[in-house]
Amino acid sequence: MAASGVDGQLRGQGLQGFYRAGIRTLARMEVRLGGIEPMPLQGALTSAAEARFVGSIRVPGDPDPDPALTVERLRHADGSETVTVRNAGGRPARLPLEITFGTDLGLLADIAAGQRAADLPSQVQSAGLRWAGGGRSATVSARPTPHAVLAGAGVLRWDLELQPGARWAVELHTALESAPAGTRPPTGRGQGVPLPWTEPEVRCDDSRAERLVPRSLDALAALLLADADRPTDLYAASGAPWRFGLTAADALWAARWTLPFGTRMAAGTLRAMARRQQSAAAPGAAGTAPRQEGVIPGPMRHGGPELPPTCTATEATLLFVTVLAEAWRWGLGRPEVIELLPAVERALAAMRAAVGDGSDSPDGFVLDLGRSPEERASRPAAARCEVQAQAYRAAMHGAELLAAFARPGAAEWRSWAAALRERFREQFWIDDLSGGRPAAALLTGGRSVPAVASSFVHLLDVGLSREGQLLEGLLDREQTRILAQRLVAPELDCGWGLRTLSAKSPRFNPLGHRSGAVRVHETALAVAGLADAGFEREAGVLLEGLLGAAEHFDGRLPEMYAGEQRVAGCPPVPHPAACRPAALSAAAGVHAVLALAGIRPDVPGGRVVVRPASTTPLGELELTGLRVAGEPFSVRVSRIGVAVVEEAPPQLQLGAG
């Protein structure tokens, strides 16, 4: 990856530089023409992996007020850059081009913590420079060969003579020569390997949505990694720059939300997660929770001011079951599903083992799956609202898979899910003057955590079932209505999306990960869940905020941004620690748009239902290039909410929801 300011200069400040395998291969790359830095005119992404910077230079002594020279820099995240100088003036230009380089070969984790070592001494190597230190080494090479190399200053120099209308270019390549033994950089998708999804076309009356979907998929494509154990299996890295690696929960969300474009990414992600699922109790890797049997490992994350940190292994393990069940509905092949059913059974068993018994935790509710028995005994656990929603959905989806493939346990899991639903409605709902709300969590003895938080949206994500229907959720109809109204109230909806914590809370912080910032994927979950439940007005309100934010972020939503109240004429405030691109926000942007078409396939049942939002918040919407059962699927939704399927697999019966 590469990071710089909008002027394109790499000055070694903060995160700036080129990176490979978590090592900063180049920290400084400053261009000067005739000893003058170009005046920055424009700096912009042309894709998630490429950027273009344009600057101008006035030749000293030139009487013309217009700048004669322009400098264009085309940068690629793989470590390459082309610098082009053009002379648009009426006189020849004779002046030197000097590019100053330097690096500390620092580790991304150290740089993220604010540590900046001094630049290493450079050495002349071939047509460029080389640095070595700390068991690492990197090079920069140039074509054409520089006229002079000043190793002590880290400068490559060319003496240019440009006639009027002429141009000159140099190609620069940065490479990591070696890294400490034992490091294993992630493998990219590789040249010639196709994307694991089709490239859809979105046409609608709202140009923001038209722009959001392709740019989100471009960002997601830049995060794709090939599994080292099986390079044909692709999954999404969590995000750049801070988490450019596998976080199982994020990868599974991205795979689930790209199912309308094919099941290949879901299949690759599921197989990669199944290989990491623990089959017997063993210690976890550094930074992760202890690995229990059936659990897909994941890192700990901040739980907000009201609750202790949570382990993403819980979310990943439960989501694994849902992604497989829904991928099967979208057309994942029967042999591939059968191959993954043992992992589903292990995940369900891990969930059963994490149910509280009432002695040190809420009785009958699911706790964090990554907690060891020793941790449970030493520290009481909380039963989180969102975990119950994910566990209930996993139990229902698991039952459907077990029944369809003649595996034992389907009836038992349906019964377990029904009992969980009844307990949840009795114990998690808090009555108040506003009509009530779910508890954020239950503690030992049934004490509730009354925080109002965006995590409630997981209760609306009920999941796809047979014949194009949705599963019944943990909330009843009236509770869902009250929650819908609560989500769009100003205490949670800041105008750009849902705050993670109510603005009325004394612990509200608009930049807090779990205390007030807007996390894009939760707003997208709310949009889809509200539309599915029939609360389309509320869905439209939140979608408008999300699209408004996307417009200010040039159609490339970050992982999160500040939960400051929306003010006319002021853009959303970026979050300093947000990943951009991020798998969750990129896939969520796609999900929020496509969910309004209401496409619900059941390929095993030979049916696909289309139930669009009748209020059509995007106006007329046309989706082409989708995939159901591996074959093209296209749908058009009119401005009055009538859906017309224009292309579909012939073996599927069409229906309206």
C-alpha positions in Angstrom: 0.0 0.0 0.0 1.0 3.6 -0.3 0.0 6.7 1.7 0.7 10.4 1.2 -0.8 13.9 1.4 -2.7 15.3 -1.5 0.4 16.9 -2.9 1.9 13.5 -3.6 5.1 14.1 -1.8 6.3 11.5 0.7 8.0 13.3 3.6 8.3 10.5 6.1 5.6 12.1 8.3 3.1 10.0 10.1 2.0 7.1 8.0 3.4 8.4 4.7 5.3 5.9 2.5 5.2 2.7 0.5 4.6 -0.5 2.4 4.9 -4.2 1.7 4.4 -7.1 4.2 3.9 -4.5 7.0 7.3 -2.9 6.4 7.8 0.7 5.2 10.0 0.2 2.1 10.1 3.9 1.4 9.3 6.8 3.7 10.5 9.8 1.7 10.2 10.5 -2.0 10.3 14.3 -2.7 10.3 15.7 -6.2 12.0 19.0 -7.0 12.4 20.6 -10.5 15.2 23.2 -10.6 15.3 23.1 -6.8 11.5 23.9 -6.6 8.7 21.7 -5.3 5.8 21.6 -7.8 2.8 23.6 -6.7 0.1 21.0 -5.9 -3.0 21.3 -8.2 -4.8 18.0 -7.7 -4.4 14.7 -5.9 -7.0 12.0 -6.2 -7.5 8.2 -6.2 -8.2 6.8 -9.7 -8.9 3.4 -8.1 -8.3 1.8 -4.7 -4.8 0.8 -5.9 -3.8 3.9 -7.9 -3.5 7.7 -7.4 -2.7 10.7 -9.6 -1.1 13.9 -8.5 -0.6 17.0 -10.7 1.5 20.0 -9.9 3.0 23.0 -11.8 6.3 24.8 -12.0 7.0 28.3 -13.3 10.4 28.5 -14.9 12.4 31.2 -13.2 12.6 34.3 -15.4 9.7 33.3 -17.6 7.7 36.5 -18.4 4.5 34.5 -19.1 2.2 34.4 -16.0 1.0 30.9 -16.9 3.1 28.0 -15.5 5.1 26.4 -18.3 5.8 23.0 -16.7 3.5 20.4 -15.2 4.5 17.4 -13.2 2.2 14.4 -13.1 2.8 11.5 -10.7 1.0 8.2 -11.3 1.4 6.0 -8.2 0.4 2.4 -7.7 0.1 0.7 -4.4 2.5 -2.1 -5.5 5.5 0.3 -5.1 5.7 1.8 -8.6 5.4 5.4 -9.7 5.8 7.3 -13.0 6.8 10.9 -12.9 6.1 12.9 -16.1 7.3 16.4 -16.8 5.7 18.4 -19.7 6.7 21.7 -21.2 3.7 23.6 -22.4 5.6 26.9 -22.6 7.1 28.6 -25.6 10.7 28.3 -24.7 13.1 25.3 -24.1 13.4 24.4 -20.4 16.8 23.3 -19.1 16.8 22.4 -15.4 17.5 19.4 -13.1 15.0 16.9 -11.8 16.0 15.7 -8.4 14.1 13.1 -6.3 15.1 12.6 -2.7 14.5 9.2 -1.1 14.8 7.8 2.4 13.4 5.1 4.6 13.5 3.7 8.1 12.3 0.3 7.1 9.9 0.6 10.1 7.2 -1.8 11.0 3.6 -0.7 10.4 2.7 -1.5 14.0 5.5 0.7 15.4 4.6 3.5 13.0 0.9 3.3 14.1 2.1 3.7 17.7 3.9 7.0 16.7 7.4 5.6 16.6 9.6 7.1 13.9 13.2 5.9 13.6 15.9 7.9 11.8 16.4 7.2 8.1 18.9 4.5 7.3 22.0 5.4 5.3 21.5 4.7 1.6 23.9 2.9 -0.8 24.2 3.1 -4.5 22.9 0.0 -6.3 22.5 -0.4 -10.0 20.2 2.3 -11.3 19.1 3.4 -7.8 19.5 3.2 -4.1 19.4 0.5 -1.4 18.8 0.5 2.4 19.4 -2.2 5.0 18.8 -2.5 8.7 17.1 -4.7 11.3 17.3 -7.8 9.1 15.4 -6.0 6.3 16.4 -4.4 3.1 14.7 -2.4 0.3 15.7 -0.8 -3.0 14.4 1.8 -5.4 15.3 1.7 -9.1 14.8 4.1 -11.9 14.4 3.9 -15.7 16.0 5.7 -17.4 19.1 5.5 -15.4 19.8 8.7 -13.4 22.6 11.0 -14.6 23.8 11.3 -11.0 23.3 9.3 -7.8 24.1 11.1 -4.5 24.1 8.2 -2.0 24.9 10.4 1.0 21.9 12.6 0.4 19.7 9.8 -1.1 19.2 11.8 -4.3 18.7 10.6 -7.9 19.2 13.4 -10.5 18.4 13.9 -14.2 19.5 16.9 -16.2 16.5 17.7 -18.4 16.2 19.7 -21.6 12.6 19.9 -22.8 11.7 21.7 -26.0 8.2 23.4 -26.2 5.5 20.7 -26.3 7.9 17.9 -25.2 7.5 15.5 -22.3 9.9 13.3 -20.3 9.1 10.5 -17.9 10.9 8.3 -15.4 9.6 5.0 -13.9 10.4 4.3 -10.3 10.1 0.9 -8.6 10.4 0.2 -4.9 10.9 -3.3 -3.7 11.4 -5.2 -0.4 14.4 -7.3 -0.9 14.4 -9.3 2.4 12.5 -9.4 5.7 13.3 -11.1 9.0 13.0 -14.9 9.0 9.6 -16.2 9.9 7.6 -13.4 8.5 5.1 -14.6 5.9 3.5 -11.8 4.0 -0.1 -12.3 2.8 -0.5 -13.3 -0.8 -2.4 -11.0 -3.1 -5.0 -12.2 -5.6 -2.2 -12.4 -8.3 -2.2 -11.4 -11.9 -4.7 -13.3 -14.1 -6.8 -14.5 -11.2 -10.4 -13.3 -11.8 -12.4 -11.4 -9.3 -14.6 -13.7 -7.2 -17.7 -11.8 -8.2 -19.3 -10.5 -11.3 -19.1 -6.8 -12.1 -22.6 -5.5 -11.8 -24.2 -2.4 -13.3 -26.3 -0.1 -11.1 -28.5 2.5 -12.7 -30.9 4.6 -10.6 -32.2 8.1 -10.2 -29.8 8.7 -7.3 -26.3 9.2 -8.8 -24.7 8.7 -5.3 -25.8 5.1 -5.2 -24.6 4.6 -8.8 -21.2 5.7 -7.8 -21.1 4.0 -4.4 -21.5 0.4 -5.6 -18.6 0.2 -8.2 -16.3 2.2 -6.0 -17.1 0.0 -3.0 -16.4 -3.1 -5.1 -13.1 -1.6 -6.3 -12.1 -1.0 -2.7 -13.0 -4.5 -1.7 -11.1 -5.9 -4.7 -8.0 -4.1 -3.4 -8.3 -6.0 -0.1 -8.5 -9.5 -1.5 -6.0 -12.0 -0.3 -5.4 -15.6 -1.5 -5.3 -18.1 1.3 -1.8 -19.5 1.7 -3.1 -23.0 2.3 -5.2 -22.9 -0.9 -4.4 -20.0 -3.2 -7.7 -20.4 -5.2 -9.6 -19.4 -2.0 -10.0 -15.7 -1.8 -11.2 -13.6 1.1 -11.1 -9.9 2.1 -8.5 -8.4 4.4 -10.0 -6.3 7.2 -8.7 -3.0 6.0 -5.8 -0.7 5.2 -3.7 0.6 6.7 -4.1 -0.8 10.2 -5.6 -4.2 9.7 -4.3 -5.4 6.4 -4.7 -9.0 7.2 -7.4 -11.6 8.0 -10.0 -10.8 10.6 -12.5 -13.7 10.2 -15.6 -11.8 11.1 -14.9 -9.0 8.7 -14.1 -11.4 5.9 -17.3 -13.3 6.5 -19.5 -10.2 6.4 -17.9 -9.2 3.1 -18.5 -12.6 1.7 -22.1 -12.6 2.8 -22.9 -9.2 1.3 -21.3 -10.0 -2.1 -23.5 -13.1 -2.5 -25.7 -11.3 -5.1 -22.6 -11.3 -7.4 -21.9 -15.0 -7.1 -20.9 -17.5 -4.4 -17.2 -17.9 -5.2 -16.0 -15.5 -2.6 -18.3 -17.0 0.0 -17.0 -20.5 -0.8 -13.3 -19.4 -0.6 -13.9 -17.5 2.6 -15.8 -20.3 4.3 -13.2 -22.9 3.4 -10.4 -20.7 4.7 -12.3 -20.2 8.0 -13.0 -23.9 8.3 -9.3 -24.6 8.1 -8.7 -22.2 10.9 -11.5 -23.5 13.1 -10.1 -25.2 16.1 -10.8 -28.9 16.4 -9.4 -29.4 19.9 -8.6 -27.0 22.7 -5.3 -25.2 22.1 -3.7 -21.9 23.0 -4.4 -19.0 20.6 -2.0 -16.9 18.7 -0.7 -13.6 20.2 -3.4 -11.0 20.4 -6.3 -13.5 20.1 -8.5 -15.3 22.6 -7.8 -18.9 23.6 -8.9 -21.2 20.9 -11.7 -23.5 21.9 -13.0 -26.4 19.9 -15.3 -25.3 17.1 -14.4 -21.6 17.5 -13.0 -19.6 14.5 -10.2 -17.5 16.1 -10.5 -13.7 16.2 -8.9 -10.7 17.9 -10.3 -8.9 21.0 -11.9 -5.5 20.3 -13.0 -2.6 22.4 -16.5 -3.1 23.8 -17.3 0.5 24.6 -17.6 2.3 27.9 -20.4 0.1 29.2 -19.0 -3.4 28.6 -15.7 -5.2 28.6 -13.8 -6.0 25.4 -15.4 -8.5 23.1 -13.9 -11.3 21.1 -14.6 -11.3 17.4 -14.3 -15.1 17.5 -17.9 -15.2 18.7 -19.2 -13.1 15.8 -17.1 -15.1 13.2 -18.1 -18.5 14.5 -21.8 -17.7 14.5 -21.7 -15.9 11.2 -20.0 -18.8 9.6 -23.2 -20.8 9.9 -25.3 -18.0 8.4 -23.0 -17.4 5.5 -23.0 -21.1 4.5 -26.8 -21.3 4.8 -27.4 -18.2 2.7 -24.7 -19.1 0.1 -26.6 -22.4 -0.3 -29.8 -20.4 -0.9 -28.0 -18.3 -3.5 -26.7 -21.4 -5.4 -23.6 -22.7 -3.7 -23.1 -26.3 -5.0 -24.3 -29.2 -2.9 -20.8 -30.8 -2.7 -19.3 -27.6 -1.4 -21.9 -27.3 1.2 -21.5 -30.9 2.3 -17.7 -30.4 2.7 -18.4 -27.6 5.2 -21.2 -29.2 7.2 -18.8 -30.6 9.9 -17.5 -27.1 10.5 -21.1 -26.0 11.0 -21.7 -28.8 13.5 -18.5 -27.8 15.4 -19.6 -24.2 15.5 -23.0 -25.0 16.8 -21.4 -27.2 19.5 -19.1 -24.3 20.5 -22.2 -22.1 20.8 -23.9 -24.6 23.0 -20.8 -24.8 25.3 -20.9 -21.0 25.7 -24.4 -20.8 27.1 -24.5 -19.4 30.7 -25.7 -21.5 33.5 -26.8 -18.8 35.9 -24.1 -19.3 38.5 -21.6 -16.7 37.0 -23.5 -15.5 34.0 -27.1 -14.9 32.7 -28.9 -18.3 32.6 -29.7 -19.6 29.1 -28.0 -16.9 27.1 -24.9 -17.2 24.8 -21.7 -15.6 26.1 -18.4 -14.9 24.3 -17.3 -18.1 22.7 -13.6 -17.3 23.0 -13.6 -17.3 26.8 -11.7 -20.2 28.5 -13.3 -22.0 31.4 -10.7 -20.3 33.7 -11.8 -16.9 32.5 -15.5 -17.7 33.1 -14.7 -18.8 36.6 -12.6 -15.8 37.4 -14.7 -13.0 35.8 -18.5 -12.9 35.4 -19.6 -12.7 31.8 -22.1 -10.5 30.0 -24.7 -11.8 27.6 -24.7 -9.2 24.8 -27.8 -8.3 22.8 -26.1 -8.7 19.4 -24.6 -12.1 20.3 -28.1 -13.4 21.1 -29.4 -12.3 17.7 -26.4 -13.9 16.0 -26.8 -17.1 18.0 -30.5 -17.4 17.3 -29.9 -16.9 13.6 -27.1 -19.4 13.6 -29.3 -22.0 15.3 -32.1 -21.5 12.8 -29.8 -21.6 9.8 -28.0 -24.6 11.3 -31.2 -26.4 11.7 -32.1 -25.7 8.0 -28.8 -27.1 6.8 -28.9 -30.2 9.0 -32.5 -31.0 8.0 -31.8 -30.5 4.3 -28.7 -32.7 4.3 -30.2 -35.4 6.5 -27.8 -34.7 9.5 -29.1 -35.2 13.1 -30.0 -32.3 15.4 -32.3 -30.1 13.3 -35.3 -30.4 15.5 -33.3 -29.9 18.6 -31.8 -26.6 17.3 -35.2 -25.3 16.3 -36.4 -26.0 19.8 -33.4 -24.4 21.3 -33.8 -21.2 19.1 -37.5 -21.0 20.1 -36.6 -21.1 23.8 -33.9 -18.5 23.3 -36.5 -16.2 21.5 -38.9 -16.6 24.4 -36.3 -15.9 27.1 -35.0 -12.9 25.1 -38.5 -11.3 24.8 -39.0 -11.8 28.5 -35.7 -10.7 29.9 -34.0 -8.4 27.4 -36.8 -5.9 26.8 -36.7 -2.8 29.1 -40.0 -0.8 29.4 -39.6 2.9 29.7 -41.6 6.1 29.0 -40.6 6.1 25.3 -42.1 2.6 24.7 -39.1 0.5 25.6 -35.9 -0.8 24.2 -33.6 -3.8 24.3 -30.9 -4.0 26.9 -27.4 -3.7 25.5 -26.5 -6.8 27.6 -27.5 -8.8 30.7 -25.2 -9.3 33.6 -25.2 -12.0 36.3 -28.4 -12.1 38.2 -30.4 -10.7 35.3 -29.2 -7.2 35.7 -29.5 -5.2 32.5 -27.1 -2.8 30.8 -29.5 -0.1 29.7 -27.2 1.7 27.2 -28.9 2.8 23.9 -26.5 1.6 21.2 -26.2 0.8 17.5 -25.6 -2.8 18.3 -29.5 -3.1 18.4 -29.5 -3.3 14.6 -28.3 -6.9 14.7 -31.8 -7.7 16.0 -33.1 -6.7 12.6 -30.7 -8.9 10.6 -32.9 -12.0 10.8 -31.5 -13.9 7.8 -32.7 -15.6 4.6 -34.8 -18.7 4.9 -36.6 -21.1 2.5 -39.0 -20.0 -0.3 -37.6 -16.5 -0.2 -38.9 -15.8 3.3 -37.0 -14.4 6.2 -36.5 -16.0 9.6 -38.6 -14.8 12.5 -36.5 -12.5 14.7 -36.0 -12.2 18.4 -38.3 -9.2 18.6 -42.0 -9.3 18.1 -43.8 -6.9 15.7 -44.5 -4.1 18.2 -41.0 -4.3 19.7 -39.6 -4.0 16.1 -41.7 -0.9 15.5 -40.5 0.8 18.7 -36.9 0.0 17.8 -37.3 1.4 14.3 -38.5 4.7 15.7 -35.7 4.7 18.2 -33.0 4.2 15.6 -34.0 7.3 13.6 -34.3 9.5 16.7 -31.6 12.2 17.0 -30.0 10.4 20.0 -28.7 7.7 17.6 -29.1 9.0 14.1 -26.6 11.9 13.7 -27.8 12.6 10.1 -24.8 10.7 8.6 -25.7 7.3 10.1 -26.1 5.6 13.5 -24.0 6.5 16.4 -22.6 3.6 18.3 -23.8 5.1 21.6 -26.7 7.5 22.3 -25.8 11.2 22.3 -27.7 11.4 25.6 -25.2 9.1 27.3 -22.8 10.9 29.7 -20.1 8.7 28.1 -20.8 9.8 24.6 -17.8 10.6 22.5 -18.3 11.3 18.8 -14.9 9.8 18.0 -15.3 6.7 20.2 -15.2 3.3 18.5 -18.0 2.1 20.6 -19.1 5.4 22.3 -20.4 7.5 19.5 -18.7 7.1 16.2 -20.7 6.0 13.1 -19.7 2.5 12.1 -20.8 2.2 8.5 -21.7 -1.5 8.5 -24.2 -1.1 11.3 -26.1 1.7 9.5 -26.2 -0.5 6.4 -27.6 -3.4 8.5 -30.3 -1.1 9.8 -31.2 0.1 6.3 -31.6 -3.5 5.1 -33.3 -4.8 8.2 -35.8 -1.9 8.4 -36.7 -2.3 4.8 -37.2 -6.0 5.2 -39.4 -5.5 8.2 -41.6 -3.0 6.3 -40.3 0.2 8.0 -39.3 1.8 4.8 -39.5 5.4 5.9 -37.0 4.8 8.6 -34.8 2.8 6.2 -34.9 5.7 3.8 -33.9 8.2 6.5 -30.8 6.2 7.4 -29.9 5.5 3.8 -30.0 9.2 3.0 -27.5 9.8 5.7 -25.2 7.1 4.5 -25.3 8.2 0.9 -24.7 11.8 2.0 -21.6 10.7 3.8 -20.5 8.6 0.9 -20.7 11.7 -1.4 -18.3 13.6 0.9 -15.9 10.6 0.9 -15.9 10.4 -2.9 -18.0 7.2 -2.9 -15.3 5.3 -0.8 -16.8 5.0 2.7 -14.3 4.6 5.6 -14.8 2.0 8.3 -16.2 4.8 10.6 -16.4 8.5 11.0 -17.3 10.9 13.8 -20.9 10.9 15.1 -21.1 14.7 15.1 -24.6 16.0 14.4 -25.0 16.8 10.7 -24.9 20.5 9.9 -25.7 22.0 6.5 -22.6 22.8 4.5 -20.3 20.8 6.8 -19.0 17.3 5.7 -18.7 14.4 8.2 -15.6 14.5 10.3 -13.1 11.7 9.5 -12.0 9.3 12.2 -8.2 9.3 12.7 -8.0 5.6 13.3 -10.5 4.4 10.6 -9.4 2.0 7.9 -10.1 3.2 4.3 -10.7 1.0 2.4 -12.3 -1.4 4.9 -14.0 -4.7 4.0 -16.9 -4.0 6.3 -17.8 -0.5 5.0 -17.1 -1.4 1.3 -19.3 -4.4 1.4 -21.9 -2.6 3.5 -22.3 0.2 1.0 -23.2 -2.4 -1.6 -25.5 -4.2 0.7 -27.5 -1.0 1.6 -28.2 -0.3 -2.1 -29.0 -3.9 -3.2 -31.2 -4.6 -0.2 -33.8 -2.2 -1.5 -34.4 -4.5 -4.5 -35.4 -7.3 -2.0 -33.9 -10.2 -3.9 -34.5 -13.4 -1.9 -33.4 -16.6 -3.7 -34.0 -20.2 -2.7 -32.1 -22.1 -5.3 -32.5 -25.5 -3.5 -36.3 -24.9 -3.5 -36.3 -23.7 -7.1 -37.6 -20.3 -6.3 -36.6 -16.6 -6.2 -38.7 -13.9 -4.6 -38.3 -10.2 -5.3 -39.8 -7.8 -2.8 -38.5 -4.3 -3.4 -39.0 -1.3 -1.1 -42.3 0.2 -2.2 -41.3 3.7 -1.3 -38.3 3.5 -3.7 -35.9 5.8 -1.8 -33.4 5.6 -4.7 -36.1 6.2 -7.4 -36.0 3.9 -10.3 -33.4 1.2 -9.7 -32.0 -1.2 -12.3 -29.5 -4.0 -11.4 -27.8 -6.1 -14.0 -24.9 -8.5 -13.8 -26.1 -10.2 -10.6 -25.9 -14.0 -10.2 -28.4 -16.5 -8.8 -27.6 -20.2 -9.1 -24.5 -19.1 -11.0 -26.5 -17.6 -13.9 -27.2 -14.0 -14.8 -30.0 -12.2 -12.9 -31.3 -8.7 -13.6 -34.1 -6.8 -12.1 -35.7 -3.3 -12.5 -37.7 -1.6 -9.8 -39.9 1.3 -11.0 -40.5 4.6 -9.2 -43.7 3.2 -7.8 -42.0 0.1 -6.4 -43.0 -2.5 -9.0 -40.3 -5.0 -9.7 -39.7 -6.6 -13.2 -37.2 -9.5 -13.4 -35.6 -9.0 -16.8 -33.2 -12.0 -16.7 -33.2 -15.1 -14.5 -32.2 -18.8 -14.5 -35.0 -20.6 -16.4 -35.3 -23.4 -13.8 -36.3 -21.0 -11.0 -39.9 -20.0 -10.3 -40.4 -16.2 -9.8 -42.5 -14.8 -7.0 -43.3 -11.6 -5.2 -42.8 -11.1 -1.5 
